[in-house]
Amino acid sequence: MKEFLMVVLGILIFVVIFQIAKASEYVSVLKGEEKTRKQNNRINAFLLMGLLVFGLIGVWYCNELYYGKTLFPQGSASVEGENLDLMFMITTAVTGVVFVLTQILLFWFAYKYQESDDRKAFYFPHNNKLELLWTTVPAIFLTVLVVFGLKFWFKITSDAPKNAIVVEVTGHQFAWEFRYPGADAVLGKKNYKLTTSKNNLGVDFEDPASKDDIHVNTTMHIPVGVPVKMVIGSQDVIHDVGLPHFRIKMDAVPGIPTTQWFTPKYTTAEMKQKTNNPNFTYEIACDQLCGANHFAMRGVIIVETMEEYKKWLAEQTPEYVSLFEKKEAKPAGADSIATKQTAQVLPGNK
């Protein structure tokens, strides 16, 4: 109801302005062109001041109305994302102050220095000090912001910590698939020529390292408090792994694997309590327009405790076993997969 009243108010203001403009046209016929032009200048000056006031109120109102619906009040769900949030807020504060000041000056000057018979405009074509000021100051601020941005970017795209969990993320129209290394902690090789309806990732099962790899669809499981390295790729067009809650984003490019890592701070269960939303899920979105069903390319991340992660991992069947061995047989080394893969991140291990 409140939004409806705001729209109605906006329409009424527009109608009033339109009627004033029409009235000024009739006045111009009666008073003559010169007087009408000066009157229009005064009207435009007052309207510009009104636009400034209502515009700033609108900016404030939109922030009050929609900020709580963004992800920022929740805070970053990853350790590395905290720095990115800080950088974003600093950028917003600096540009916000500049925006407000420049807009106030712009509209105030238009009002204060409207046409007047008692004042003559002063023109100057060049001012070295002024140009140096408005070039140097923004350049310094932008350089500082870029340096901090590059520092944070290089950190999350550099080598992950040695105790990081490795997950291969593959995108294709229009879904995400995930592969985990087995007990050897090494992902097997892939070859696009081996891609079939059953082996849809093109895994080279002649490579011994691929024999214990685990392949899952749609949902990625990761432990809380442990670095997670994503090895990202695409099978068709360019996709983009977008993890908004973790403040992470990386292109998935065909033929060019990319990597990025982050450390989850909260489990899914903790975030349900934190957001007071029992249906909360960490989402994997495709942030690159990739085709007709781009909107449906969505995955889910389940962040859980290390014990829950180990239990889930032990219950998974290696893809090689599913494809080439009896399904009813228990995969060899299933218990050791979870143990060996996660042993490096357990407290007390060196």
N, C-alpha and C positions, 0 to 999 in steps of 0.2 A: 504494500500500500504506500509506503514511504517513497519507493522508487517511482511509482506511478504519479504521485503528487509532484515530484521533482521534474518529471517529463512534462506534465501539464504546465508547470510554472515556466519551464523553458519555452514552450510553445506560446504562452501568453506574452512573454518578454519579446519574442520574435515578432508577434503581431503588433505590439506597441511600437517597436522600432520601425516596422514596415509602414504603419500609419503615419508616424512622424516624417518619414521620408516622402510619403505621398503628399502630406500637407506642405512640406517645404517646396515641392514642385509648384503647387498652386500659389504659394507666396512669391515665388520667383517671377511669376507672370505679372503680379501686381507691383512688386518693388523694383524690378529691373535686374539685369544679369549681374552687375557688380555687387550690389548689396546681397543678392542671393548667394554668390560665391563666398563672400565673407561669412555669411550666416551658416552656410554648409560647413565651412572650416571649423567654426565654433562648435557646431553640432557633432562633427566627427571627432573633435578633440575630447568632448565630454563622453562620447560613446567609447572611445579608446580607453579612457580611464575606467569606465564601467566594465569593459572587457577585461582589463587588468584585475580589477577587484573580483569579479565573478570567476575569472580564470584561476586565480590563486585559491579561491574558496573551493572551486571544483577539484583542483589538484589535491588539496587537503582532504576533501570529502571522499574522493576515490581511494586515497590511501587508508582512511579510517574504515571504509566499507570493505575493501578487498585484501588488505594486508593480512588479516587473520586467516584468510582462506588460502594463502600461499604456504610454501614449505618452510619459509624462514622462521616463523615462530617456533617450529619444532626443533630448529637447530640442525646442524649436520650430523648424520648418522655414521660418519667415518671420521677418523682422527685427522686425516689429510684434508678433508673438506672444511675443517674449522679455519684453516688458513685461507682457503678460497672464499669462504663467507666473509672473513675479515677484509680481504682485498676488495670484495664486492661492495661492502658497506663503506669503506673508505672512498672508493670511486664514486659511489652514489652521493656521499656527503659532499665531496669536492665539487662534482658537477652540479649537484643540487643547489649549493650556495651560489655558484656562478650563474646558474639558470635564473634563480629568483632575482639576484641583483641586476643582471642584464635586462631582464624583462621589465622590472620596475623602472630602470633608467630609460629603456626604450619608450615605454608608454608615457612616462612623466615628461620626457623631452618633447614628445609629440604634442602633449597638452600645453606645456609651459611655453614652448617656442612656436606656437601657432602664429599664423599671419597677423601682423599688427602694423598699423600705419605709423606707430611711434617707434618702431624698431627696424633697423636695416640689417639684413643677414651679412655675416662676415664669412668670407670664403678663403680657405687656404688649401693649396694642393698637396702639401707635403709637410710632415713633422717627424723628424728622425727619432726624437725621444719617445713620442707616443707609439710609433711603430715598433721600436725596440722593446718597449714595455709589453705590448700585447702579443709580441712574438716570443719573447724570452720566458716570461712567466708561465704561459701554457706549456711551452716546450719542456721546462724543468719539471712541472707536475706530471706531464705525460711520460717523461723519461723515467721518473721514479716509479710510477705505476707499472710501466712495461717491464722494468727490471724485476720488481717483486713478482709480477705475473710469470715471467720466464723462470724465475727461481722456483716457484711452486710447481710449474709445469714440468720442468726438468726433473724435479724430485719424483713425481708420480709416474713419469715415463722412463725413468732410469732403471737400473737393476733393482729388483725387489730384494728385500731382506732374505737371508739364507733360509729362514724358517717359514717362508711363505708357502701357502697352499696354492698349487697351480691348477687352474681350470681353463680349458680351451673352450672358447665361445665362438660358435659358427652361426652366421646368419644366412638365411636364404628366403626367398619370397614364399611365405610370409610367416616365418617362425624362427625361433632360436633353438639351437641344440648345444649340449655341453658334453665334454669328455674330460675324465679325470685319469691321471696316471695311477697305476696299480702299486703293488708292493715295491717295484723297482724305482718308483718316484720319477719315471721317465715316460713321456708320451711317445707312443709309436709313430712312425712316419706315415704320411698320407700321400696319395697320388690321385689326382683328379681323374686319371684314366681308369682307375679301379672303382669308380662310383657306379653303384647299381641300386636297384630298388631296395635291396636288403642292406647293402653296405653303402648307405647314402652319404656318408662322410668321406668315402674313398680311402679308408684305412688300409695300409699295407700290412696284412697279417703275416707276411713272410718275415717281417721285422720282429724279432723276439720281444722287443719292448712293448709291442702292441697287444700281446697275448693276455695281459691282465688289465688293460684299459677299460674303464667303465663309461658307458654312453647313456645319457639321459636326455629326455626332451622337456622343453618348456620350463621346468623348474630347476633352479640351481641351489644347492645346499652348501653353506659355508659356515665355519665356526666363528664365534664372536671373539674379538680381541686378538685375532691372528691375521697377519698380512695375507691378502689374497691377490695373487698375480693372475690376470686374465690375458690369455693368448688369443687374440681376436682375428677372425678372418671371415670371408664371405664366399659363397659359391656362385653368385650370379652378378648382381649389381652392387653398387656401394650402399651399405647400410651404416647405421651408427648406433653403437651401444650407449644408451643413455640411462644413467642411474641417478635420477634426480635427488633421491634422499641422501645419497652418498656424495653428491656434487661431482660425479665422475662422468666423463663423456669421451668417447673415442670412436673414430671411423673404423668400419669393417670393410676392407678393400680387397677385391678379388686378386689373388696371387701375391699379395703383400701383407704378411702377418704384422699386426701391430700389438703392442703390449701396454698395459697400465695396471697399477696396483693400488690397493687401498686397505685400510684396517677397519672393519666394522666395530662400532662402539656399543650397539644395543642389539639384543636378540629381537626376533619378530614379536615374541611374547611381551618383552619389555616395552616395545613401541606401541603395542595395543593398549597397554596401561598408560603410557606417556601421552598418547593422543586421545585417550578415552574412546577409542574406536575398536570394537571387537572384530571388525572385518578388515583391519589394517593389513596391507601386504606391501613388501618392498617390490617395486615394479622395475622391469627392464623394458624400456621403450626404444623404438627405433626413431632416432632423431634426424633421419635423412629420408626425404620423400623417395620411396623406392617402388612405387607402383600403385595399382588400383586398390589393393587391400592393405596399403601401408598402415592404416588406422588400426588394423587388427593384429599387427605384429607386436605382440606383447608377451613378455615372460615374467616369471615370478622368482624372487630370491627369498629363500628361507634362511634366516640367520639363527643359529641355535648354539647351545653350549657345546663344548668339545666332546663331552660324553654322548650327547645326542647325535652329534655329527659322526663320531666313530661308530655308533650303533647303526645309523643309516648307511654308512659306507660299507659296513660288514654285511649288510643285507642285500647289497647290489651284486648282480651277476656280471662278470666281465663280458664284453660284447663278443669276444671270440668264442666263449663257451656257449653263448646263446645261439650263435650262427652255425657252429661246426661240431658241437658236442651235444650229448643228450641233455635236454632241458631239465629233466628230473634229477640229474646228478648234481651234487653240490659242487660248486666251482672250487677247484684246487686252490688252497691258500686264501680262501675268502676271509677268514678271520685275520690272517696275517696282513692282508691288504690294508685294513683299517689301522692295524697296530703299527706297521712299518711306515705308512704314509704320514701318520700323525705323530709318530714318536719324536720327531724333531722339534715339535712345538710344545711338547708337554713340559711342565715345570721340572727342573732338575736335570734335564738332558743337556748335553754339551755338543 
